[in-house]
Amino acid sequence: MSATPAAVTMANRRLLRRLLLAAAVMFGFAYALVPLYDVLCQITGLGGRTNDRPAQLAETSGAVDSSRTVTVQFVASLGQDAPWEFRPAVASLKVQPGAFYQTSFYARNLSGQPLVGRAIPSVSPGPAARYLQKIECFCFNRQDFAAGEAKDMPLAFRLDPALPDNIKTVTLSYTFFQVAGEGG
């Protein structure tokens, strides 16, 4: 006993609707993953994401933990085809959680035209991102450079004394990009 052509056509239509619905659900899920991942990283520090605005510190935000020393390493890298020279002023600092520290990164526009740059931070190990408090950072704003201009860009930070004891080294990495469509 074989199915009639009308029954086959109706079954094919049902299958097509189910497949289209499944494809739409998969597309919606994939589309929602990026903002969900960003929120998760912001809340947990997963992936070494840091805040992109100054830390709001209370007067009693914790005393300096003079019994510990943590090494903070600074790493600079450039976005693809970026016309910059970019490096940290120091490779690392020995810091005590709770104390405030300042350093800077040097950048120079190697092109013959004005450019706009932006730095994207990352912290390793990822869980340490929750304990890094940046008070001042060149990464908060875009950086405007005249042709050939060089700048020392400030970074002021502290590590929260609640940083887990097993974290002995924190790496703060910045990637410097040319802002698309601006400058050059």
Buried (B, 14 or more C-beta within 10 A) or exposed (E): EEEEEEEEEEEEEEEEEEEEEEEEEEEEEEEEEEEEEEEEBBEEBBBBBBBEEEBEEEEEEBEBBEEBEBEBBBBBBBBEEBBBBBBBBEEBBEBBBBEEBEBBBBBBBBBEEBBBBBBBBBBBBBBBBBBBBBBBBBBBEEBBBEEEEEBEBBBBBBBBBEBEEEBEEBBBBBBBBBBEEEBB
